[in-house]
Amino acid sequence: MAGKGTQATALLAKQKVVHQVHEYAHDPRAESYGTEASEVLGLPAERVFKTLVAEVDGRLVIGVVPVAGHLDLKALAAAAGGKKARMADVAAAERATGYVAGGISPIGHRKRLPVVVDDSATGFDTIFCSGGRRGLEIEVAPGDLIALAQATVAAIAA
């Protein structure tokens, strides 16, 4: 089921970051894209991360948290140097990242957005996150993802 690459996979290849691509048949009826990836790939939910776009004091910020948890908006706002956060409008998130909801990757965005990765990611040798489309996960060392995304690391999962 080899599909075409994405901005995320192209960036990983261009920067020569060691990674592995995992594709699966996405079920359009799936209610949670991250949980679906975890189940289909047979991975613990703590090791699979979802990419959520929030608005912190009027600017878009990416939060990357385990699919087993939720994004703590107060913690995200603090980590991003802001006061108040709320989930971003889906259309705004898709426009800014260049990805469709459910397939937003923490890297390779259309425009540079601040990224905050939950500190739990650093406890694994590799983590899984969206590769830029539904049904495509990338496995990468958390340190490489954090460096490539120029991300802040903070406790943002609830």
Chimera marker file (.cmm) of the C-alpha trace (Angstrom):
<marker_set name="trace">
<marker id="1" x="0.000" y="0.000" z="0.000" r="1" g="1" b="0" radius="0.5"/>
<marker id="2" x="2.772" y="2.418" z="-0.874" r="1" g="1" b="0" radius="0.5"/>
<marker id="3" x="1.387" y="5.907" z="-1.185" r="1" g="1" b="0" radius="0.5"/>
<marker id="4" x="3.041" y="9.110" z="-2.192" r="1" g="1" b="0" radius="0.5"/>
<marker id="5" x="5.261" y="10.920" z="0.252" r="1" g="1" b="0" radius="0.5"/>
<marker id="6" x="4.254" y="13.936" z="2.285" r="1" g="1" b="0" radius="0.5"/>
<marker id="7" x="5.950" y="17.159" z="3.355" r="1" g="1" b="0" radius="0.5"/>
<marker id="8" x="6.838" y="15.412" z="6.637" r="1" g="1" b="0" radius="0.5"/>
<marker id="9" x="8.466" y="12.386" z="5.006" r="1" g="1" b="0" radius="0.5"/>
<marker id="10" x="10.245" y="14.624" z="2.480" r="1" g="1" b="0" radius="0.5"/>
<marker id="11" x="11.646" y="16.764" z="5.308" r="1" g="1" b="0" radius="0.5"/>
<marker id="12" x="12.867" y="13.702" z="7.212" r="1" g="1" b="0" radius="0.5"/>
<marker id="13" x="14.586" y="12.382" z="4.080" r="1" g="1" b="0" radius="0.5"/>
<marker id="14" x="16.093" y="15.777" z="3.181" r="1" g="1" b="0" radius="0.5"/>
<marker id="15" x="17.515" y="16.195" z="6.693" r="1" g="1" b="0" radius="0.5"/>
<marker id="16" x="18.731" y="12.556" z="6.671" r="1" g="1" b="0" radius="0.5"/>
<marker id="17" x="16.828" y="11.782" z="9.868" r="1" g="1" b="0" radius="0.5"/>
<marker id="18" x="16.580" y="8.074" z="10.616" r="1" g="1" b="0" radius="0.5"/>
<marker id="19" x="12.908" y="7.137" z="10.572" r="1" g="1" b="0" radius="0.5"/>
<marker id="20" x="10.527" y="4.408" z="9.522" r="1" g="1" b="0" radius="0.5"/>
<marker id="21" x="7.215" y="4.859" z="7.717" r="1" g="1" b="0" radius="0.5"/>
<marker id="22" x="4.241" y="2.715" z="8.745" r="1" g="1" b="0" radius="0.5"/>
<marker id="23" x="1.188" y="2.702" z="6.485" r="1" g="1" b="0" radius="0.5"/>
<marker id="24" x="-2.175" y="1.151" z="7.202" r="1" g="1" b="0" radius="0.5"/>
<marker id="25" x="-5.638" y="1.201" z="5.683" r="1" g="1" b="0" radius="0.5"/>
<marker id="26" x="-7.410" y="4.076" z="7.415" r="1" g="1" b="0" radius="0.5"/>
<marker id="27" x="-11.037" y="3.338" z="8.305" r="1" g="1" b="0" radius="0.5"/>
<marker id="28" x="-13.092" y="6.476" z="7.546" r="1" g="1" b="0" radius="0.5"/>
<marker id="29" x="-15.466" y="5.467" z="10.379" r="1" g="1" b="0" radius="0.5"/>
<marker id="30" x="-12.680" y="5.659" z="12.973" r="1" g="1" b="0" radius="0.5"/>
<marker id="31" x="-13.556" y="8.161" z="15.683" r="1" g="1" b="0" radius="0.5"/>
<marker id="32" x="-9.987" y="8.725" z="16.886" r="1" g="1" b="0" radius="0.5"/>
<marker id="33" x="-7.200" y="8.718" z="14.308" r="1" g="1" b="0" radius="0.5"/>
<marker id="34" x="-4.472" y="8.251" z="16.923" r="1" g="1" b="0" radius="0.5"/>
<marker id="35" x="-6.247" y="5.398" z="18.684" r="1" g="1" b="0" radius="0.5"/>
<marker id="36" x="-6.853" y="3.764" z="15.313" r="1" g="1" b="0" radius="0.5"/>
<marker id="37" x="-3.115" y="3.962" z="14.513" r="1" g="1" b="0" radius="0.5"/>
<marker id="38" x="-2.218" y="2.502" z="17.906" r="1" g="1" b="0" radius="0.5"/>
<marker id="39" x="-4.636" y="-0.401" z="17.526" r="1" g="1" b="0" radius="0.5"/>
<marker id="40" x="-3.931" y="-1.209" z="13.870" r="1" g="1" b="0" radius="0.5"/>
<marker id="41" x="-0.148" y="-1.072" z="14.345" r="1" g="1" b="0" radius="0.5"/>
<marker id="42" x="-0.344" y="-2.976" z="17.654" r="1" g="1" b="0" radius="0.5"/>
<marker id="43" x="1.423" y="-0.263" z="19.645" r="1" g="1" b="0" radius="0.5"/>
<marker id="44" x="0.950" y="0.944" z="23.213" r="1" g="1" b="0" radius="0.5"/>
<marker id="45" x="-1.098" y="4.156" z="23.135" r="1" g="1" b="0" radius="0.5"/>
<marker id="46" x="1.551" y="5.918" z="25.268" r="1" g="1" b="0" radius="0.5"/>
<marker id="47" x="4.036" y="5.594" z="22.388" r="1" g="1" b="0" radius="0.5"/>
<marker id="48" x="1.751" y="6.961" z="19.668" r="1" g="1" b="0" radius="0.5"/>
<marker id="49" x="1.412" y="10.747" z="19.643" r="1" g="1" b="0" radius="0.5"/>
<marker id="50" x="-1.308" y="12.943" z="18.197" r="1" g="1" b="0" radius="0.5"/>
<marker id="51" x="-0.720" y="16.385" z="16.768" r="1" g="1" b="0" radius="0.5"/>
<marker id="52" x="-3.239" y="18.985" z="17.910" r="1" g="1" b="0" radius="0.5"/>
<marker id="53" x="-3.439" y="22.581" z="16.786" r="1" g="1" b="0" radius="0.5"/>
<marker id="54" x="-4.459" y="25.162" z="19.364" r="1" g="1" b="0" radius="0.5"/>
<marker id="55" x="-4.688" y="28.918" z="19.426" r="1" g="1" b="0" radius="0.5"/>
<marker id="56" x="-2.589" y="30.530" z="22.159" r="1" g="1" b="0" radius="0.5"/>
<marker id="57" x="-3.301" y="34.234" z="22.615" r="1" g="1" b="0" radius="0.5"/>
<marker id="58" x="-4.409" y="34.457" z="18.982" r="1" g="1" b="0" radius="0.5"/>
<marker id="59" x="-1.542" y="32.511" z="17.366" r="1" g="1" b="0" radius="0.5"/>
<marker id="60" x="-1.515" y="28.890" z="16.280" r="1" g="1" b="0" radius="0.5"/>
<marker id="61" x="0.607" y="26.461" z="18.287" r="1" g="1" b="0" radius="0.5"/>
<marker id="62" x="1.056" y="22.713" z="17.828" r="1" g="1" b="0" radius="0.5"/>
<marker id="63" x="0.749" y="20.386" z="20.815" r="1" g="1" b="0" radius="0.5"/>
<marker id="64" x="2.045" y="16.812" z="20.513" r="1" g="1" b="0" radius="0.5"/>
<marker id="65" x="0.662" y="14.445" z="23.162" r="1" g="1" b="0" radius="0.5"/>
<marker id="66" x="0.136" y="10.686" z="23.577" r="1" g="1" b="0" radius="0.5"/>
<marker id="67" x="-3.094" y="9.407" z="22.043" r="1" g="1" b="0" radius="0.5"/>
<marker id="68" x="-3.867" y="7.860" z="25.435" r="1" g="1" b="0" radius="0.5"/>
<marker id="69" x="-4.185" y="11.335" z="26.980" r="1" g="1" b="0" radius="0.5"/>
<marker id="70" x="-5.534" y="14.796" z="26.345" r="1" g="1" b="0" radius="0.5"/>
<marker id="71" x="-3.937" y="18.152" z="25.657" r="1" g="1" b="0" radius="0.5"/>
<marker id="72" x="-3.805" y="20.352" z="28.766" r="1" g="1" b="0" radius="0.5"/>
<marker id="73" x="-4.558" y="23.739" z="27.222" r="1" g="1" b="0" radius="0.5"/>
<marker id="74" x="-3.354" y="25.710" z="30.266" r="1" g="1" b="0" radius="0.5"/>
<marker id="75" x="-0.035" y="23.861" z="30.221" r="1" g="1" b="0" radius="0.5"/>
<marker id="76" x="0.291" y="24.408" z="26.458" r="1" g="1" b="0" radius="0.5"/>
<marker id="77" x="-0.344" y="28.132" z="26.857" r="1" g="1" b="0" radius="0.5"/>
<marker id="78" x="2.306" y="28.354" z="29.575" r="1" g="1" b="0" radius="0.5"/>
<marker id="79" x="4.829" y="26.343" z="27.531" r="1" g="1" b="0" radius="0.5"/>
<marker id="80" x="4.211" y="28.599" z="24.523" r="1" g="1" b="0" radius="0.5"/>
<marker id="81" x="4.678" y="31.741" z="26.608" r="1" g="1" b="0" radius="0.5"/>
<marker id="82" x="1.009" y="32.677" z="26.505" r="1" g="1" b="0" radius="0.5"/>
<marker id="83" x="-1.896" y="33.100" z="28.870" r="1" g="1" b="0" radius="0.5"/>
<marker id="84" x="-4.904" y="31.463" z="27.243" r="1" g="1" b="0" radius="0.5"/>
<marker id="85" x="-5.329" y="28.567" z="24.828" r="1" g="1" b="0" radius="0.5"/>
<marker id="86" x="-8.227" y="26.968" z="23.023" r="1" g="1" b="0" radius="0.5"/>
<marker id="87" x="-8.436" y="24.396" z="20.277" r="1" g="1" b="0" radius="0.5"/>
<marker id="88" x="-7.987" y="25.957" z="16.852" r="1" g="1" b="0" radius="0.5"/>
<marker id="89" x="-10.616" y="25.991" z="14.161" r="1" g="1" b="0" radius="0.5"/>
<marker id="90" x="-10.110" y="22.897" z="11.952" r="1" g="1" b="0" radius="0.5"/>
<marker id="91" x="-10.037" y="24.943" z="8.730" r="1" g="1" b="0" radius="0.5"/>
<marker id="92" x="-7.409" y="27.300" z="10.187" r="1" g="1" b="0" radius="0.5"/>
<marker id="93" x="-5.305" y="24.330" z="11.321" r="1" g="1" b="0" radius="0.5"/>
<marker id="94" x="-5.502" y="22.720" z="7.882" r="1" g="1" b="0" radius="0.5"/>
<marker id="95" x="-4.627" y="25.988" z="6.100" r="1" g="1" b="0" radius="0.5"/>
<marker id="96" x="-1.634" y="26.714" z="8.315" r="1" g="1" b="0" radius="0.5"/>
<marker id="97" x="-0.181" y="23.197" z="8.296" r="1" g="1" b="0" radius="0.5"/>
<marker id="98" x="-1.053" y="22.082" z="4.778" r="1" g="1" b="0" radius="0.5"/>
<marker id="99" x="-2.388" y="18.807" z="6.168" r="1" g="1" b="0" radius="0.5"/>
<marker id="100" x="-5.906" y="17.448" z="6.595" r="1" g="1" b="0" radius="0.5"/>
<marker id="101" x="-7.304" y="16.981" z="10.125" r="1" g="1" b="0" radius="0.5"/>
<marker id="102" x="-6.464" y="13.501" z="11.340" r="1" g="1" b="0" radius="0.5"/>
<marker id="103" x="-3.253" y="13.598" z="9.331" r="1" g="1" b="0" radius="0.5"/>
<marker id="104" x="-1.517" y="16.683" z="10.725" r="1" g="1" b="0" radius="0.5"/>
<marker id="105" x="2.146" y="15.966" z="11.339" r="1" g="1" b="0" radius="0.5"/>
<marker id="106" x="4.305" y="17.791" z="13.896" r="1" g="1" b="0" radius="0.5"/>
<marker id="107" x="6.749" y="18.650" z="11.070" r="1" g="1" b="0" radius="0.5"/>
<marker id="108" x="6.699" y="19.914" z="7.479" r="1" g="1" b="0" radius="0.5"/>
<marker id="109" x="4.040" y="22.584" z="7.898" r="1" g="1" b="0" radius="0.5"/>
<marker id="110" x="3.091" y="25.051" z="5.220" r="1" g="1" b="0" radius="0.5"/>
<marker id="111" x="4.075" y="27.869" z="7.573" r="1" g="1" b="0" radius="0.5"/>
<marker id="112" x="6.364" y="27.710" z="10.607" r="1" g="1" b="0" radius="0.5"/>
<marker id="113" x="4.366" y="27.108" z="13.788" r="1" g="1" b="0" radius="0.5"/>
<marker id="114" x="5.654" y="26.745" z="17.343" r="1" g="1" b="0" radius="0.5"/>
<marker id="115" x="5.593" y="23.099" z="18.444" r="1" g="1" b="0" radius="0.5"/>
<marker id="116" x="5.419" y="21.789" z="22.018" r="1" g="1" b="0" radius="0.5"/>
<marker id="117" x="6.048" y="18.072" z="22.572" r="1" g="1" b="0" radius="0.5"/>
<marker id="118" x="4.873" y="16.406" z="25.773" r="1" g="1" b="0" radius="0.5"/>
<marker id="119" x="7.816" y="15.436" z="27.947" r="1" g="1" b="0" radius="0.5"/>
<marker id="120" x="6.650" y="11.805" z="28.086" r="1" g="1" b="0" radius="0.5"/>
<marker id="121" x="7.999" y="11.389" z="24.530" r="1" g="1" b="0" radius="0.5"/>
<marker id="122" x="11.565" y="11.518" z="25.809" r="1" g="1" b="0" radius="0.5"/>
<marker id="123" x="11.032" y="8.282" z="27.742" r="1" g="1" b="0" radius="0.5"/>
<marker id="124" x="11.006" y="6.182" z="24.556" r="1" g="1" b="0" radius="0.5"/>
<marker id="125" x="13.716" y="5.211" z="22.078" r="1" g="1" b="0" radius="0.5"/>
<marker id="126" x="11.265" y="5.941" z="19.261" r="1" g="1" b="0" radius="0.5"/>
<marker id="127" x="7.759" y="7.366" z="19.068" r="1" g="1" b="0" radius="0.5"/>
<marker id="128" x="5.085" y="7.317" z="16.405" r="1" g="1" b="0" radius="0.5"/>
<marker id="129" x="3.295" y="10.380" z="15.034" r="1" g="1" b="0" radius="0.5"/>
<marker id="130" x="1.354" y="11.304" z="11.934" r="1" g="1" b="0" radius="0.5"/>
<marker id="131" x="3.350" y="11.288" z="8.746" r="1" g="1" b="0" radius="0.5"/>
<marker id="132" x="1.127" y="13.859" z="7.075" r="1" g="1" b="0" radius="0.5"/>
<marker id="133" x="-1.968" y="11.936" z="6.085" r="1" g="1" b="0" radius="0.5"/>
<marker id="134" x="-4.483" y="9.574" z="7.591" r="1" g="1" b="0" radius="0.5"/>
<marker id="135" x="-3.128" y="6.033" z="7.634" r="1" g="1" b="0" radius="0.5"/>
<marker id="136" x="0.525" y="7.108" z="7.646" r="1" g="1" b="0" radius="0.5"/>
<marker id="137" x="2.624" y="7.075" z="10.815" r="1" g="1" b="0" radius="0.5"/>
<marker id="138" x="6.303" y="7.872" z="11.134" r="1" g="1" b="0" radius="0.5"/>
<marker id="139" x="8.507" y="6.262" z="13.739" r="1" g="1" b="0" radius="0.5"/>
<marker id="140" x="11.326" y="8.529" z="14.849" r="1" g="1" b="0" radius="0.5"/>
<marker id="141" x="13.575" y="9.118" z="17.839" r="1" g="1" b="0" radius="0.5"/>
<marker id="142" x="11.960" y="11.805" z="20.023" r="1" g="1" b="0" radius="0.5"/>
<marker id="143" x="15.164" y="13.850" z="20.103" r="1" g="1" b="0" radius="0.5"/>
<marker id="144" x="15.250" y="13.941" z="16.297" r="1" g="1" b="0" radius="0.5"/>
<marker id="145" x="11.606" y="14.987" z="16.088" r="1" g="1" b="0" radius="0.5"/>
<marker id="146" x="12.117" y="17.684" z="18.727" r="1" g="1" b="0" radius="0.5"/>
<marker id="147" x="15.196" y="19.034" z="16.926" r="1" g="1" b="0" radius="0.5"/>
<marker id="148" x="13.569" y="18.978" z="13.489" r="1" g="1" b="0" radius="0.5"/>
<marker id="149" x="10.408" y="20.708" z="14.758" r="1" g="1" b="0" radius="0.5"/>
<marker id="150" x="12.496" y="23.127" z="16.866" r="1" g="1" b="0" radius="0.5"/>
<marker id="151" x="10.064" y="22.102" z="19.574" r="1" g="1" b="0" radius="0.5"/>
<marker id="152" x="9.788" y="22.995" z="23.216" r="1" g="1" b="0" radius="0.5"/>
<marker id="153" x="9.458" y="20.018" z="25.571" r="1" g="1" b="0" radius="0.5"/>
<marker id="154" x="6.986" y="20.416" z="28.436" r="1" g="1" b="0" radius="0.5"/>
<marker id="155" x="4.396" y="18.483" z="30.436" r="1" g="1" b="0" radius="0.5"/>
<marker id="156" x="1.321" y="19.303" z="28.320" r="1" g="1" b="0" radius="0.5"/>
<marker id="157" x="-0.632" y="16.027" z="28.490" r="1" g="1" b="0" radius="0.5"/>
<marker id="158" x="-3.486" y="15.523" z="30.942" r="1" g="1" b="0" radius="0.5"/>
<link id1="1" id2="2" r="1" g="1" b="0" radius="0.2"/>
<link id1="2" id2="3" r="1" g="1" b="0" radius="0.2"/>
<link id1="3" id2="4" r="1" g="1" b="0" radius="0.2"/>
<link id1="4" id2="5" r="1" g="1" b="0" radius="0.2"/>
<link id1="5" id2="6" r="1" g="1" b="0" radius="0.2"/>
<link id1="6" id2="7" r="1" g="1" b="0" radius="0.2"/>
<link id1="7" id2="8" r="1" g="1" b="0" radius="0.2"/>
<link id1="8" id2="9" r="1" g="1" b="0" radius="0.2"/>
<link id1="9" id2="10" r="1" g="1" b="0" radius="0.2"/>
<link id1="10" id2="11" r="1" g="1" b="0" radius="0.2"/>
<link id1="11" id2="12" r="1" g="1" b="0" radius="0.2"/>
<link id1="12" id2="13" r="1" g="1" b="0" radius="0.2"/>
<link id1="13" id2="14" r="1" g="1" b="0" radius="0.2"/>
<link id1="14" id2="15" r="1" g="1" b="0" radius="0.2"/>
<link id1="15" id2="16" r="1" g="1" b="0" radius="0.2"/>
<link id1="16" id2="17" r="1" g="1" b="0" radius="0.2"/>
<link id1="17" id2="18" r="1" g="1" b="0" radius="0.2"/>
<link id1="18" id2="19" r="1" g="1" b="0" radius="0.2"/>
<link id1="19" id2="20" r="1" g="1" b="0" radius="0.2"/>
<link id1="20" id2="21" r="1" g="1" b="0" radius="0.2"/>
<link id1="21" id2="22" r="1" g="1" b="0" radius="0.2"/>
<link id1="22" id2="23" r="1" g="1" b="0" radius="0.2"/>
<link id1="23" id2="24" r="1" g="1" b="0" radius="0.2"/>
<link id1="24" id2="25" r="1" g="1" b="0" radius="0.2"/>
<link id1="25" id2="26" r="1" g="1" b="0" radius="0.2"/>
<link id1="26" id2="27" r="1" g="1" b="0" radius="0.2"/>
<link id1="27" id2="28" r="1" g="1" b="0" radius="0.2"/>
<link id1="28" id2="29" r="1" g="1" b="0" radius="0.2"/>
<link id1="29" id2="30" r="1" g="1" b="0" radius="0.2"/>
<link id1="30" id2="31" r="1" g="1" b="0" radius="0.2"/>
<link id1="31" id2="32" r="1" g="1" b="0" radius="0.2"/>
<link id1="32" id2="33" r="1" g="1" b="0" radius="0.2"/>
<link id1="33" id2="34" r="1" g="1" b="0" radius="0.2"/>
<link id1="34" id2="35" r="1" g="1" b="0" radius="0.2"/>
<link id1="35" id2="36" r="1" g="1" b="0" radius="0.2"/>
<link id1="36" id2="37" r="1" g="1" b="0" radius="0.2"/>
<link id1="37" id2="38" r="1" g="1" b="0" radius="0.2"/>
<link id1="38" id2="39" r="1" g="1" b="0" radius="0.2"/>
<link id1="39" id2="40" r="1" g="1" b="0" radius="0.2"/>
<link id1="40" id2="41" r="1" g="1" b="0" radius="0.2"/>
<link id1="41" id2="42" r="1" g="1" b="0" radius="0.2"/>
<link id1="42" id2="43" r="1" g="1" b="0" radius="0.2"/>
<link id1="43" id2="44" r="1" g="1" b="0" radius="0.2"/>
<link id1="44" id2="45" r="1" g="1" b="0" radius="0.2"/>
<link id1="45" id2="46" r="1" g="1" b="0" radius="0.2"/>
<link id1="46" id2="47" r="1" g="1" b="0" radius="0.2"/>
<link id1="47" id2="48" r="1" g="1" b="0" radius="0.2"/>
<link id1="48" id2="49" r="1" g="1" b="0" radius="0.2"/>
<link id1="49" id2="50" r="1" g="1" b="0" radius="0.2"/>
<link id1="50" id2="51" r="1" g="1" b="0" radius="0.2"/>
<link id1="51" id2="52" r="1" g="1" b="0" radius="0.2"/>
<link id1="52" id2="53" r="1" g="1" b="0" radius="0.2"/>
<link id1="53" id2="54" r="1" g="1" b="0" radius="0.2"/>
<link id1="54" id2="55" r="1" g="1" b="0" radius="0.2"/>
<link id1="55" id2="56" r="1" g="1" b="0" radius="0.2"/>
<link id1="56" id2="57" r="1" g="1" b="0" radius="0.2"/>
<link id1="57" id2="58" r="1" g="1" b="0" radius="0.2"/>
<link id1="58" id2="59" r="1" g="1" b="0" radius="0.2"/>
<link id1="59" id2="60" r="1" g="1" b="0" radius="0.2"/>
<link id1="60" id2="61" r="1" g="1" b="0" radius="0.2"/>
<link id1="61" id2="62" r="1" g="1" b="0" radius="0.2"/>
<link id1="62" id2="63" r="1" g="1" b="0" radius="0.2"/>
<link id1="63" id2="64" r="1" g="1" b="0" radius="0.2"/>
<link id1="64" id2="65" r="1" g="1" b="0" radius="0.2"/>
<link id1="65" id2="66" r="1" g="1" b="0" radius="0.2"/>
<link id1="66" id2="67" r="1" g="1" b="0" radius="0.2"/>
<link id1="67" id2="68" r="1" g="1" b="0" radius="0.2"/>
<link id1="68" id2="69" r="1" g="1" b="0" radius="0.2"/>
<link id1="69" id2="70" r="1" g="1" b="0" radius="0.2"/>
<link id1="70" id2="71" r="1" g="1" b="0" radius="0.2"/>
<link id1="71" id2="72" r="1" g="1" b="0" radius="0.2"/>
<link id1="72" id2="73" r="1" g="1" b="0" radius="0.2"/>
<link id1="73" id2="74" r="1" g="1" b="0" radius="0.2"/>
<link id1="74" id2="75" r="1" g="1" b="0" radius="0.2"/>
<link id1="75" id2="76" r="1" g="1" b="0" radius="0.2"/>
<link id1="76" id2="77" r="1" g="1" b="0" radius="0.2"/>
<link id1="77" id2="78" r="1" g="1" b="0" radius="0.2"/>
<link id1="78" id2="79" r="1" g="1" b="0" radius="0.2"/>
<link id1="79" id2="80" r="1" g="1" b="0" radius="0.2"/>
<link id1="80" id2="81" r="1" g="1" b="0" radius="0.2"/>
<link id1="81" id2="82" r="1" g="1" b="0" radius="0.2"/>
<link id1="82" id2="83" r="1" g="1" b="0" radius="0.2"/>
<link id1="83" id2="84" r="1" g="1" b="0" radius="0.2"/>
<link id1="84" id2="85" r="1" g="1" b="0" radius="0.2"/>
<link id1="85" id2="86" r="1" g="1" b="0" radius="0.2"/>
<link id1="86" id2="87" r="1" g="1" b="0" radius="0.2"/>
<link id1="87" id2="88" r="1" g="1" b="0" radius="0.2"/>
<link id1="88" id2="89" r="1" g="1" b="0" radius="0.2"/>
<link id1="89" id2="90" r="1" g="1" b="0" radius="0.2"/>
<link id1="90" id2="91" r="1" g="1" b="0" radius="0.2"/>
<link id1="91" id2="92" r="1" g="1" b="0" radius="0.2"/>
<link id1="92" id2="93" r="1" g="1" b="0" radius="0.2"/>
<link id1="93" id2="94" r="1" g="1" b="0" radius="0.2"/>
<link id1="94" id2="95" r="1" g="1" b="0" radius="0.2"/>
<link id1="95" id2="96" r="1" g="1" b="0" radius="0.2"/>
<link id1="96" id2="97" r="1" g="1" b="0" radius="0.2"/>
<link id1="97" id2="98" r="1" g="1" b="0" radius="0.2"/>
<link id1="98" id2="99" r="1" g="1" b="0" radius="0.2"/>
<link id1="99" id2="100" r="1" g="1" b="0" radius="0.2"/>
<link id1="100" id2="101" r="1" g="1" b="0" radius="0.2"/>
<link id1="101" id2="102" r="1" g="1" b="0" radius="0.2"/>
<link id1="102" id2="103" r="1" g="1" b="0" radius="0.2"/>
<link id1="103" id2="104" r="1" g="1" b="0" radius="0.2"/>
<link id1="104" id2="105" r="1" g="1" b="0" radius="0.2"/>
<link id1="105" id2="106" r="1" g="1" b="0" radius="0.2"/>
<link id1="106" id2="107" r="1" g="1" b="0" radius="0.2"/>
<link id1="107" id2="108" r="1" g="1" b="0" radius="0.2"/>
<link id1="108" id2="109" r="1" g="1" b="0" radius="0.2"/>
<link id1="109" id2="110" r="1" g="1" b="0" radius="0.2"/>
<link id1="110" id2="111" r="1" g="1" b="0" radius="0.2"/>
<link id1="111" id2="112" r="1" g="1" b="0" radius="0.2"/>
<link id1="112" id2="113" r="1" g="1" b="0" radius="0.2"/>
<link id1="113" id2="114" r="1" g="1" b="0" radius="0.2"/>
<link id1="114" id2="115" r="1" g="1" b="0" radius="0.2"/>
<link id1="115" id2="116" r="1" g="1" b="0" radius="0.2"/>
<link id1="116" id2="117" r="1" g="1" b="0" radius="0.2"/>
<link id1="117" id2="118" r="1" g="1" b="0" radius="0.2"/>
<link id1="118" id2="119" r="1" g="1" b="0" radius="0.2"/>
<link id1="119" id2="120" r="1" g="1" b="0" radius="0.2"/>
<link id1="120" id2="121" r="1" g="1" b="0" radius="0.2"/>
<link id1="121" id2="122" r="1" g="1" b="0" radius="0.2"/>
<link id1="122" id2="123" r="1" g="1" b="0" radius="0.2"/>
<link id1="123" id2="124" r="1" g="1" b="0" radius="0.2"/>
<link id1="124" id2="125" r="1" g="1" b="0" radius="0.2"/>
<link id1="125" id2="126" r="1" g="1" b="0" radius="0.2"/>
<link id1="126" id2="127" r="1" g="1" b="0" radius="0.2"/>
<link id1="127" id2="128" r="1" g="1" b="0" radius="0.2"/>
<link id1="128" id2="129" r="1" g="1" b="0" radius="0.2"/>
<link id1="129" id2="130" r="1" g="1" b="0" radius="0.2"/>
<link id1="130" id2="131" r="1" g="1" b="0" radius="0.2"/>
<link id1="131" id2="132" r="1" g="1" b="0" radius="0.2"/>
<link id1="132" id2="133" r="1" g="1" b="0" radius="0.2"/>
<link id1="133" id2="134" r="1" g="1" b="0" radius="0.2"/>
<link id1="134" id2="135" r="1" g="1" b="0" radius="0.2"/>
<link id1="135" id2="136" r="1" g="1" b="0" radius="0.2"/>
<link id1="136" id2="137" r="1" g="1" b="0" radius="0.2"/>
<link id1="137" id2="138" r="1" g="1" b="0" radius="0.2"/>
<link id1="138" id2="139" r="1" g="1" b="0" radius="0.2"/>
<link id1="139" id2="140" r="1" g="1" b="0" radius="0.2"/>
<link id1="140" id2="141" r="1" g="1" b="0" radius="0.2"/>
<link id1="141" id2="142" r="1" g="1" b="0" radius="0.2"/>
<link id1="142" id2="143" r="1" g="1" b="0" radius="0.2"/>
<link id1="143" id2="144" r="1" g="1" b="0" radius="0.2"/>
<link id1="144" id2="145" r="1" g="1" b="0" radius="0.2"/>
<link id1="145" id2="146" r="1" g="1" b="0" radius="0.2"/>
<link id1="146" id2="147" r="1" g="1" b="0" radius="0.2"/>
<link id1="147" id2="148" r="1" g="1" b="0" radius="0.2"/>
<link id1="148" id2="149" r="1" g="1" b="0" radius="0.2"/>
<link id1="149" id2="150" r="1" g="1" b="0" radius="0.2"/>
<link id1="150" id2="151" r="1" g="1" b="0" radius="0.2"/>
<link id1="151" id2="152" r="1" g="1" b="0" radius="0.2"/>
<link id1="152" id2="153" r="1" g="1" b="0" radius="0.2"/>
<link id1="153" id2="154" r="1" g="1" b="0" radius="0.2"/>
<link id1="154" id2="155" r="1" g="1" b="0" radius="0.2"/>
<link id1="155" id2="156" r="1" g="1" b="0" radius="0.2"/>
<link id1="156" id2="157" r="1" g="1" b="0" radius="0.2"/>
<link id1="157" id2="158" r="1" g="1" b="0" radius="0.2"/>
</marker_set>
